[in-house]
Amino acid sequence: MKNEVHKYRKQMKLTQEDLAKKVGVTRQTIISIEQGKYIASLPLALKIAKTFNVSVEELFSLEEGE
């Protein structure tokens, strides 16, 4: 799964720690999501999308072949 979390986080000038606090997870979780090592749960994906004021579909997408 590909995601645009890093791009939107940088656009909003948030640190990984800032975003983690806003959505109620650890900084390590944000790092793992940005690196594609962890797929966010639906509730977490919705929280992140709401924080960035975008749709979940804009933030997360399946890679080709998935």
mmCIF file of the N, C-alpha and C atoms, coordinates in Angstrom:
data_MODEL
# 
_entry.id   MODEL 
# 
loop_
_atom_site.group_PDB 
_atom_site.id 
_atom_site.type_symbol 
_atom_site.label_atom_id 
_atom_site.label_alt_id 
_atom_site.label_comp_id 
_atom_site.label_asym_id 
_atom_site.label_entity_id 
_atom_site.label_seq_id 
_atom_site.pdbx_PDB_ins_code 
_atom_site.Cartn_x 
_atom_site.Cartn_y 
_atom_site.Cartn_z 
_atom_site.occupancy 
_atom_site.B_iso_or_equiv 
_atom_site.pdbx_formal_charge 
_atom_site.auth_seq_id 
_atom_site.auth_comp_id 
_atom_site.auth_asym_id 
_atom_site.auth_atom_id 
_atom_site.pdbx_PDB_model_num 
ATOM 1   N N  . MET A 1 1  ? 0.839   -1.178 0.000  1.00 0.00 ? 1  MET A N  1 
ATOM 2   C CA . MET A 1 1  ? 0.000   0.000  0.000  1.00 0.00 ? 1  MET A CA 1 
ATOM 3   C C  . MET A 1 1  ? 0.883   1.239  0.000  1.00 0.00 ? 1  MET A C  1 
ATOM 4   N N  . LYS A 1 2  ? 0.588   2.144  -0.900 1.00 0.00 ? 2  LYS A N  1 
ATOM 5   C CA . LYS A 1 2  ? 1.322   3.409  -0.959 1.00 0.00 ? 2  LYS A CA 1 
ATOM 6   C C  . LYS A 1 2  ? 0.540   4.454  -0.164 1.00 0.00 ? 2  LYS A C  1 
ATOM 7   N N  . ASN A 1 3  ? 1.258   5.442  0.342  1.00 0.00 ? 3  ASN A N  1 
ATOM 8   C CA . ASN A 1 3  ? 0.561   6.518  1.045  1.00 0.00 ? 3  ASN A CA 1 
ATOM 9   C C  . ASN A 1 3  ? 1.290   7.838  0.849  1.00 0.00 ? 3  ASN A C  1 
ATOM 10  N N  . GLU A 1 4  ? 0.557   8.884  1.093  1.00 0.00 ? 4  GLU A N  1 
ATOM 11  C CA . GLU A 1 4  ? 1.071   10.250 0.929  1.00 0.00 ? 4  GLU A CA 1 
ATOM 12  C C  . GLU A 1 4  ? 1.186   10.970 2.283  1.00 0.00 ? 4  GLU A C  1 
ATOM 13  N N  . VAL A 1 5  ? 1.292   10.203 3.365  1.00 0.00 ? 5  VAL A N  1 
ATOM 14  C CA . VAL A 1 5  ? 1.330   10.791 4.707  1.00 0.00 ? 5  VAL A CA 1 
ATOM 15  C C  . VAL A 1 5  ? 2.498   11.755 4.840  1.00 0.00 ? 5  VAL A C  1 
ATOM 16  N N  . HIS A 1 6  ? 3.677   11.335 4.407  1.00 0.00 ? 6  HIS A N  1 
ATOM 17  C CA . HIS A 1 6  ? 4.864   12.197 4.523  1.00 0.00 ? 6  HIS A CA 1 
ATOM 18  C C  . HIS A 1 6  ? 4.656   13.515 3.780  1.00 0.00 ? 6  HIS A C  1 
ATOM 19  N N  . LYS A 1 7  ? 4.130   13.435 2.559  1.00 0.00 ? 7  LYS A N  1 
ATOM 20  C CA . LYS A 1 7  ? 3.916   14.638 1.740  1.00 0.00 ? 7  LYS A CA 1 
ATOM 21  C C  . LYS A 1 7  ? 2.963   15.618 2.438  1.00 0.00 ? 7  LYS A C  1 
ATOM 22  N N  . TYR A 1 8  ? 1.829   15.114 2.889  1.00 0.00 ? 8  TYR A N  1 
ATOM 23  C CA . TYR A 1 8  ? 0.854   15.993 3.537  1.00 0.00 ? 8  TYR A CA 1 
ATOM 24  C C  . TYR A 1 8  ? 1.358   16.515 4.883  1.00 0.00 ? 8  TYR A C  1 
ATOM 25  N N  . ARG A 1 9  ? 2.097   15.676 5.597  1.00 0.00 ? 9  ARG A N  1 
ATOM 26  C CA . ARG A 1 9  ? 2.648   16.111 6.890  1.00 0.00 ? 9  ARG A CA 1 
ATOM 27  C C  . ARG A 1 9  ? 3.619   17.262 6.684  1.00 0.00 ? 9  ARG A C  1 
ATOM 28  N N  . LYS A 1 10 ? 4.466   17.153 5.665  1.00 0.00 ? 10 LYS A N  1 
ATOM 29  C CA . LYS A 1 10 ? 5.429   18.220 5.377  1.00 0.00 ? 10 LYS A CA 1 
ATOM 30  C C  . LYS A 1 10 ? 4.711   19.498 4.922  1.00 0.00 ? 10 LYS A C  1 
ATOM 31  N N  . GLN A 1 11 ? 3.656   19.334 4.093  1.00 0.00 ? 11 GLN A N  1 
ATOM 32  C CA . GLN A 1 11 ? 2.903   20.504 3.632  1.00 0.00 ? 11 GLN A CA 1 
ATOM 33  C C  . GLN A 1 11 ? 2.295   21.270 4.809  1.00 0.00 ? 11 GLN A C  1 
ATOM 34  N N  . MET A 1 12 ? 1.877   20.543 5.829  1.00 0.00 ? 12 MET A N  1 
ATOM 35  C CA . MET A 1 12 ? 1.273   21.176 7.003  1.00 0.00 ? 12 MET A CA 1 
ATOM 36  C C  . MET A 1 12 ? 2.303   21.585 8.047  1.00 0.00 ? 12 MET A C  1 
ATOM 37  N N  . LYS A 1 13 ? 3.594   21.334 7.718  1.00 0.00 ? 13 LYS A N  1 
ATOM 38  C CA . LYS A 1 13 ? 4.701   21.683 8.607  1.00 0.00 ? 13 LYS A CA 1 
ATOM 39  C C  . LYS A 1 13 ? 4.560   21.027 9.988  1.00 0.00 ? 13 LYS A C  1 
ATOM 40  N N  . LEU A 1 14 ? 4.164   19.748 9.969  1.00 0.00 ? 14 LEU A N  1 
ATOM 41  C CA . LEU A 1 14 ? 4.046   18.978 11.202 1.00 0.00 ? 14 LEU A CA 1 
ATOM 42  C C  . LEU A 1 14 ? 5.232   18.029 11.319 1.00 0.00 ? 14 LEU A C  1 
ATOM 43  N N  . THR A 1 15 ? 5.707   17.832 12.531 1.00 0.00 ? 15 THR A N  1 
ATOM 44  C CA . THR A 1 15 ? 6.712   16.800 12.755 1.00 0.00 ? 15 THR A CA 1 
ATOM 45  C C  . THR A 1 15 ? 5.990   15.460 12.896 1.00 0.00 ? 15 THR A C  1 
ATOM 46  N N  . GLN A 1 16 ? 6.750   14.403 12.848 1.00 0.00 ? 16 GLN A N  1 
ATOM 47  C CA . GLN A 1 16 ? 6.144   13.080 13.066 1.00 0.00 ? 16 GLN A CA 1 
ATOM 48  C C  . GLN A 1 16 ? 5.524   13.025 14.454 1.00 0.00 ? 16 GLN A C  1 
ATOM 49  N N  . GLU A 1 17 ? 6.171   13.631 15.424 1.00 0.00 ? 17 GLU A N  1 
ATOM 50  C CA . GLU A 1 17 ? 5.655   13.668 16.798 1.00 0.00 ? 17 GLU A CA 1 
ATOM 51  C C  . GLU A 1 17 ? 4.348   14.458 16.868 1.00 0.00 ? 17 GLU A C  1 
ATOM 52  N N  . ASP A 1 18 ? 4.289   15.599 16.181 1.00 0.00 ? 18 ASP A N  1 
ATOM 53  C CA . ASP A 1 18 ? 3.057   16.405 16.157 1.00 0.00 ? 18 ASP A CA 1 
ATOM 54  C C  . ASP A 1 18 ? 1.886   15.600 15.606 1.00 0.00 ? 18 ASP A C  1 
ATOM 55  N N  . LEU A 1 19 ? 2.107   14.926 14.478 1.00 0.00 ? 19 LEU A N  1 
ATOM 56  C CA . LEU A 1 19 ? 1.048   14.141 13.864 1.00 0.00 ? 19 LEU A CA 1 
ATOM 57  C C  . LEU A 1 19 ? 0.640   12.986 14.767 1.00 0.00 ? 19 LEU A C  1 
ATOM 58  N N  . ALA A 1 20 ? 1.623   12.337 15.364 1.00 0.00 ? 20 ALA A N  1 
ATOM 59  C CA . ALA A 1 20 ? 1.330   11.217 16.262 1.00 0.00 ? 20 ALA A CA 1 
ATOM 60  C C  . ALA A 1 20 ? 0.419   11.656 17.409 1.00 0.00 ? 20 ALA A C  1 
ATOM 61  N N  . LYS A 1 21 ? 0.727   12.806 17.995 1.00 0.00 ? 21 LYS A N  1 
ATOM 62  C CA . LYS A 1 21 ? -0.096  13.315 19.097 1.00 0.00 ? 21 LYS A CA 1 
ATOM 63  C C  . LYS A 1 21 ? -1.505  13.653 18.627 1.00 0.00 ? 21 LYS A C  1 
ATOM 64  N N  . LYS A 1 22 ? -1.628  14.239 17.444 1.00 0.00 ? 22 LYS A N  1 
ATOM 65  C CA . LYS A 1 22 ? -2.938  14.616 16.917 1.00 0.00 ? 22 LYS A CA 1 
ATOM 66  C C  . LYS A 1 22 ? -3.850  13.410 16.687 1.00 0.00 ? 22 LYS A C  1 
ATOM 67  N N  . VAL A 1 23 ? -3.259  12.287 16.279 1.00 0.00 ? 23 VAL A N  1 
ATOM 68  C CA . VAL A 1 23 ? -4.084  11.118 15.946 1.00 0.00 ? 23 VAL A CA 1 
ATOM 69  C C  . VAL A 1 23 ? -4.020  10.022 17.015 1.00 0.00 ? 23 VAL A C  1 
ATOM 70  N N  . GLY A 1 24 ? -3.261  10.250 18.084 1.00 0.00 ? 24 GLY A N  1 
ATOM 71  C CA . GLY A 1 24 ? -3.269  9.331  19.213 1.00 0.00 ? 24 GLY A CA 1 
ATOM 72  C C  . GLY A 1 24 ? -2.441  8.062  19.057 1.00 0.00 ? 24 GLY A C  1 
ATOM 73  N N  . VAL A 1 25 ? -1.304  8.183  18.369 1.00 0.00 ? 25 VAL A N  1 
ATOM 74  C CA . VAL A 1 25 ? -0.393  7.036  18.233 1.00 0.00 ? 25 VAL A CA 1 
ATOM 75  C C  . VAL A 1 25 ? 1.018   7.491  18.590 1.00 0.00 ? 25 VAL A C  1 
ATOM 76  N N  . THR A 1 26 ? 1.957   6.560  18.517 1.00 0.00 ? 26 THR A N  1 
ATOM 77  C CA . THR A 1 26 ? 3.345   6.910  18.794 1.00 0.00 ? 26 THR A CA 1 
ATOM 78  C C  . THR A 1 26 ? 4.024   7.439  17.530 1.00 0.00 ? 26 THR A C  1 
ATOM 79  N N  . ARG A 1 27 ? 5.118   8.122  17.724 1.00 0.00 ? 27 ARG A N  1 
ATOM 80  C CA . ARG A 1 27 ? 5.913   8.610  16.598 1.00 0.00 ? 27 ARG A CA 1 
ATOM 81  C C  . ARG A 1 27 ? 6.389   7.430  15.752 1.00 0.00 ? 27 ARG A C  1 
ATOM 82  N N  . GLN A 1 28 ? 6.728   6.321  16.402 1.00 0.00 ? 28 GLN A N  1 
ATOM 83  C CA . GLN A 1 28 ? 7.201   5.139  15.672 1.00 0.00 ? 28 GLN A CA 1 
ATOM 84  C C  . GLN A 1 28 ? 6.137   4.619  14.712 1.00 0.00 ? 28 GLN A C  1 
ATOM 85  N N  . THR A 1 29 ? 4.865   4.708  15.111 1.00 0.00 ? 29 THR A N  1 
ATOM 86  C CA . THR A 1 29 ? 3.774   4.286  14.227 1.00 0.00 ? 29 THR A CA 1 
ATOM 87  C C  . THR A 1 29 ? 3.740   5.154  12.981 1.00 0.00 ? 29 THR A C  1 
ATOM 88  N N  . ILE A 1 30 ? 3.890   6.461  13.146 1.00 0.00 ? 30 ILE A N  1 
ATOM 89  C CA . ILE A 1 30 ? 3.896   7.376  11.999 1.00 0.00 ? 30 ILE A CA 1 
ATOM 90  C C  . ILE A 1 30 ? 5.083   7.067  11.092 1.00 0.00 ? 30 ILE A C  1 
ATOM 91  N N  . ILE A 1 31 ? 6.237   6.830  11.685 1.00 0.00 ? 31 ILE A N  1 
ATOM 92  C CA . ILE A 1 31 ? 7.424   6.477  10.900 1.00 0.00 ? 31 ILE A CA 1 
ATOM 93  C C  . ILE A 1 31 ? 7.149   5.220  10.079 1.00 0.00 ? 31 ILE A C  1 
ATOM 94  N N  . SER A 1 32 ? 6.590   4.206  10.713 1.00 0.00 ? 32 SER A N  1 
ATOM 95  C CA . SER A 1 32 ? 6.313   2.934  10.034 1.00 0.00 ? 32 SER A CA 1 
ATOM 96  C C  . SER A 1 32 ? 5.296   3.099  8.915  1.00 0.00 ? 32 SER A C  1 
ATOM 97  N N  . ILE A 1 33 ? 4.279   3.917  9.139  1.00 0.00 ? 33 ILE A N  1 
ATOM 98  C CA . ILE A 1 33 ? 3.282   4.173  8.093  1.00 0.00 ? 33 ILE A CA 1 
ATOM 99  C C  . ILE A 1 33 ? 3.947   4.877  6.909  1.00 0.00 ? 33 ILE A C  1 
ATOM 100 N N  . GLU A 1 34 ? 4.729   5.916  7.195  1.00 0.00 ? 34 GLU A N  1 
ATOM 101 C CA . GLU A 1 34 ? 5.391   6.668  6.121  1.00 0.00 ? 34 GLU A CA 1 
ATOM 102 C C  . GLU A 1 34 ? 6.343   5.781  5.315  1.00 0.00 ? 34 GLU A C  1 
ATOM 103 N N  . GLN A 1 35 ? 6.982   4.832  5.965  1.00 0.00 ? 35 GLN A N  1 
ATOM 104 C CA . GLN A 1 35 ? 7.934   3.953  5.283  1.00 0.00 ? 35 GLN A CA 1 
ATOM 105 C C  . GLN A 1 35 ? 7.242   2.768  4.614  1.00 0.00 ? 35 GLN A C  1 
ATOM 106 N N  . GLY A 1 36 ? 5.934   2.650  4.792  1.00 0.00 ? 36 GLY A N  1 
ATOM 107 C CA . GLY A 1 36 ? 5.205   1.554  4.183  1.00 0.00 ? 36 GLY A CA 1 
ATOM 108 C C  . GLY A 1 36 ? 5.365   0.227  4.895  1.00 0.00 ? 36 GLY A C  1 
ATOM 109 N N  . LYS A 1 37 ? 5.880   0.261  6.125  1.00 0.00 ? 37 LYS A N  1 
ATOM 110 C CA . LYS A 1 37 ? 6.083   -0.967 6.894  1.00 0.00 ? 37 LYS A CA 1 
ATOM 111 C C  . LYS A 1 37 ? 4.850   -1.347 7.715  1.00 0.00 ? 37 LYS A C  1 
ATOM 112 N N  . TYR A 1 38 ? 3.922   -0.417 7.840  1.00 0.00 ? 38 TYR A N  1 
ATOM 113 C CA . TYR A 1 38 ? 2.721   -0.646 8.643  1.00 0.00 ? 38 TYR A CA 1 
ATOM 114 C C  . TYR A 1 38 ? 1.542   -0.053 7.894  1.00 0.00 ? 38 TYR A C  1 
ATOM 115 N N  . ILE A 1 39 ? 0.473   -0.816 7.798  1.00 0.00 ? 39 ILE A N  1 
ATOM 116 C CA . ILE A 1 39 ? -0.748  -0.323 7.164  1.00 0.00 ? 39 ILE A CA 1 
ATOM 117 C C  . ILE A 1 39 ? -1.686  0.154  8.263  1.00 0.00 ? 39 ILE A C  1 
ATOM 118 N N  . ALA A 1 40 ? -2.067  1.393  8.187  1.00 0.00 ? 40 ALA A N  1 
ATOM 119 C CA . ALA A 1 40 ? -2.934  1.985  9.209  1.00 0.00 ? 40 ALA A CA 1 
ATOM 120 C C  . ALA A 1 40 ? -4.297  1.300  9.219  1.00 0.00 ? 40 ALA A C  1 
ATOM 121 N N  . SER A 1 41 ? -4.849  1.135  10.412 1.00 0.00 ? 41 SER A N  1 
ATOM 122 C CA . SER A 1 41 ? -6.217  0.632  10.538 1.00 0.00 ? 41 SER A CA 1 
ATOM 123 C C  . SER A 1 41 ? -7.158  1.674  9.945  1.00 0.00 ? 41 SER A C  1 
ATOM 124 N N  . LEU A 1 42 ? -8.369  1.256  9.643  1.00 0.00 ? 42 LEU A N  1 
ATOM 125 C CA . LEU A 1 42 ? -9.335  2.198  9.078  1.00 0.00 ? 42 LEU A CA 1 
ATOM 126 C C  . LEU A 1 42 ? -9.586  3.384  10.004 1.00 0.00 ? 42 LEU A C  1 
ATOM 127 N N  . PRO A 1 43 ? -9.820  3.164  11.316 1.00 0.00 ? 43 PRO A N  1 
ATOM 128 C CA . PRO A 1 43 ? -10.013 4.331  12.189 1.00 0.00 ? 43 PRO A CA 1 
ATOM 129 C C  . PRO A 1 43 ? -8.814  5.289  12.191 1.00 0.00 ? 43 PRO A C  1 
ATOM 130 N N  . LEU A 1 44 ? -7.597  4.737  12.184 1.00 0.00 ? 44 LEU A N  1 
ATOM 131 C CA . LEU A 1 44 ? -6.402  5.581  12.162 1.00 0.00 ? 44 LEU A CA 1 
ATOM 132 C C  . LEU A 1 44 ? -6.279  6.304  10.824 1.00 0.00 ? 44 LEU A C  1 
ATOM 133 N N  . ALA A 1 45 ? -6.539  5.601  9.728  1.00 0.00 ? 45 ALA A N  1 
ATOM 134 C CA . ALA A 1 45 ? -6.487  6.234  8.408  1.00 0.00 ? 45 ALA A CA 1 
ATOM 135 C C  . ALA A 1 45 ? -7.477  7.388  8.329  1.00 0.00 ? 45 ALA A C  1 
ATOM 136 N N  . LEU A 1 46 ? -8.663  7.198  8.889  1.00 0.00 ? 46 LEU A N  1 
ATOM 137 C CA . LEU A 1 46 ? -9.674  8.263  8.891  1.00 0.00 ? 46 LEU A CA 1 
ATOM 138 C C  . LEU A 1 46 ? -9.213  9.462  9.723  1.00 0.00 ? 46 LEU A C  1 
ATOM 139 N N  . LYS A 1 47 ? -8.587  9.198  10.871 1.00 0.00 ? 47 LYS A N  1 
ATOM 140 C CA . LYS A 1 47 ? -8.081  10.298 11.716 1.00 0.00 ? 47 LYS A CA 1 
ATOM 141 C C  . LYS A 1 47 ? -6.999  11.094 10.992 1.00 0.00 ? 47 LYS A C  1 
ATOM 142 N N  . ILE A 1 48 ? -6.084  10.373 10.339 1.00 0.00 ? 48 ILE A N  1 
ATOM 143 C CA . ILE A 1 48 ? -4.996  11.050 9.621  1.00 0.00 ? 48 ILE A CA 1 
ATOM 144 C C  . ILE A 1 48 ? -5.572  11.873 8.473  1.00 0.00 ? 48 ILE A C  1 
ATOM 145 N N  . ALA A 1 49 ? -6.488  11.280 7.713  1.00 0.00 ? 49 ALA A N  1 
ATOM 146 C CA . ALA A 1 49 ? -7.100  11.999 6.592  1.00 0.00 ? 49 ALA A CA 1 
ATOM 147 C C  . ALA A 1 49 ? -7.837  13.238 7.083  1.00 0.00 ? 49 ALA A C  1 
ATOM 148 N N  . LYS A 1 50 ? -8.552  13.121 8.188  1.00 0.00 ? 50 LYS A N  1 
ATOM 149 C CA . LYS A 1 50 ? -9.279  14.271 8.747  1.00 0.00 ? 50 LYS A CA 1 
ATOM 150 C C  . LYS A 1 50 ? -8.298  15.369 9.174  1.00 0.00 ? 50 LYS A C  1 
ATOM 151 N N  . THR A 1 51 ? -7.181  14.970 9.753  1.00 0.00 ? 51 THR A N  1 
ATOM 152 C CA . THR A 1 51 ? -6.150  15.937 10.169 1.00 0.00 ? 51 THR A CA 1 
ATOM 153 C C  . THR A 1 51 ? -5.648  16.746 8.976  1.00 0.00 ? 51 THR A C  1 
ATOM 154 N N  . PHE A 1 52 ? -5.495  16.068 7.825  1.00 0.00 ? 52 PHE A N  1 
ATOM 155 C CA . PHE A 1 52 ? -4.998  16.727 6.626  1.00 0.00 ? 52 PHE A CA 1 
ATOM 156 C C  . PHE A 1 52 ? -6.120  17.306 5.765  1.00 0.00 ? 52 PHE A C  1 
ATOM 157 N N  . ASN A 1 53 ? -7.366  17.078 6.169  1.00 0.00 ? 53 ASN A N  1 
ATOM 158 C CA . ASN A 1 53 ? -8.531  17.564 5.425  1.00 0.00 ? 53 ASN A CA 1 
ATOM 159 C C  . ASN A 1 53 ? -8.553  17.032 3.987  1.00 0.00 ? 53 ASN A C  1 
ATOM 160 N N  . VAL A 1 54 ? -8.260  15.729 3.871  1.00 0.00 ? 54 VAL A N  1 
ATOM 161 C CA . VAL A 1 54 ? -8.315  15.045 2.575  1.00 0.00 ? 54 VAL A CA 1 
ATOM 162 C C  . VAL A 1 54 ? -9.073  13.738 2.766  1.00 0.00 ? 54 VAL A C  1 
ATOM 163 N N  . SER A 1 55 ? -9.417  13.098 1.656  1.00 0.00 ? 55 SER A N  1 
ATOM 164 C CA . SER A 1 55 ? -10.088 11.804 1.754  1.00 0.00 ? 55 SER A CA 1 
ATOM 165 C C  . SER A 1 55 ? -9.058  10.702 1.993  1.00 0.00 ? 55 SER A C  1 
ATOM 166 N N  . VAL A 1 56 ? -9.524  9.595  2.539  1.00 0.00 ? 56 VAL A N  1 
ATOM 167 C CA . VAL A 1 56 ? -8.645  8.446  2.753  1.00 0.00 ? 56 VAL A CA 1 
ATOM 168 C C  . VAL A 1 56 ? -8.063  7.997  1.413  1.00 0.00 ? 56 VAL A C  1 
ATOM 169 N N  . GLU A 1 57 ? -8.871  8.066  0.354  1.00 0.00 ? 57 GLU A N  1 
ATOM 170 C CA . GLU A 1 57 ? -8.420  7.647  -0.969 1.00 0.00 ? 57 GLU A CA 1 
ATOM 171 C C  . GLU A 1 57 ? -7.284  8.520  -1.496 1.00 0.00 ? 57 GLU A C  1 
ATOM 172 N N  . GLU A 1 58 ? -7.282  9.800  -1.121 1.00 0.00 ? 58 GLU A N  1 
ATOM 173 C CA . GLU A 1 58 ? -6.184  10.680 -1.529 1.00 0.00 ? 58 GLU A CA 1 
ATOM 174 C C  . GLU A 1 58 ? -4.903  10.341 -0.781 1.00 0.00 ? 58 GLU A C  1 
ATOM 175 N N  . LEU A 1 59 ? -5.057  9.843  0.430  1.00 0.00 ? 59 LEU A N  1 
ATOM 176 C CA . LEU A 1 59 ? -3.920  9.589  1.313  1.00 0.00 ? 59 LEU A CA 1 
ATOM 177 C C  . LEU A 1 59 ? -3.316  8.204  1.115  1.00 0.00 ? 59 LEU A C  1 
ATOM 178 N N  . PHE A 1 60 ? -4.162  7.210  0.903  1.00 0.00 ? 60 PHE A N  1 
ATOM 179 C CA . PHE A 1 60 ? -3.717  5.824  0.785  1.00 0.00 ? 60 PHE A CA 1 
ATOM 180 C C  . PHE A 1 60 ? -4.203  5.226  -0.526 1.00 0.00 ? 60 PHE A C  1 
ATOM 181 N N  . SER A 1 61 ? -3.366  4.418  -1.163 1.00 0.00 ? 61 SER A N  1 
ATOM 182 C CA . SER A 1 61 ? -3.782  3.739  -2.386 1.00 0.00 ? 61 SER A CA 1 
ATOM 183 C C  . SER A 1 61 ? -3.070  2.393  -2.474 1.00 0.00 ? 61 SER A C  1 
ATOM 184 N N  . LEU A 1 62 ? -3.752  1.451  -3.121 1.00 0.00 ? 62 LEU A N  1 
ATOM 185 C CA . LEU A 1 62 ? -3.132  0.150  -3.351 1.00 0.00 ? 62 LEU A CA 1 
ATOM 186 C C  . LEU A 1 62 ? -2.103  0.286  -4.462 1.00 0.00 ? 62 LEU A C  1 
ATOM 187 N N  . GLU A 1 63 ? -0.993  -0.384 -4.273 1.00 0.00 ? 63 GLU A N  1 
ATOM 188 C CA . GLU A 1 63 ? 0.023   -0.402 -5.329 1.00 0.00 ? 63 GLU A CA 1 
ATOM 189 C C  . GLU A 1 63 ? -0.476  -1.305 -6.437 1.00 0.00 ? 63 GLU A C  1 
ATOM 190 N N  . GLU A 1 64 ? 0.042   -1.111 -7.626 1.00 0.00 ? 64 GLU A N  1 
ATOM 191 C CA . GLU A 1 64 ? -0.352  -1.955 -8.752 1.00 0.00 ? 64 GLU A CA 1 
ATOM 192 C C  . GLU A 1 64 ? -0.085  -3.415 -8.415 1.00 0.00 ? 64 GLU A C  1 
ATOM 193 N N  . GLY A 1 65 ? -1.032  -4.267 -8.780 1.00 0.00 ? 65 GLY A N  1 
ATOM 194 C CA . GLY A 1 65 ? -0.873  -5.686 -8.525 1.00 0.00 ? 65 GLY A CA 1 
ATOM 195 C C  . GLY A 1 65 ? -1.434  -6.153 -7.203 1.00 0.00 ? 65 GLY A C  1 
ATOM 196 N N  . GLU A 1 66 ? -1.924  -5.236 -6.374 1.00 0.00 ? 66 GLU A N  1 
ATOM 197 C CA . GLU A 1 66 ? -2.506  -5.629 -5.080 1.00 0.00 ? 66 GLU A CA 1 
ATOM 198 C C  . GLU A 1 66 ? -3.997  -5.724 -5.203 1.00 0.00 ? 66 GLU A C  1 
# 
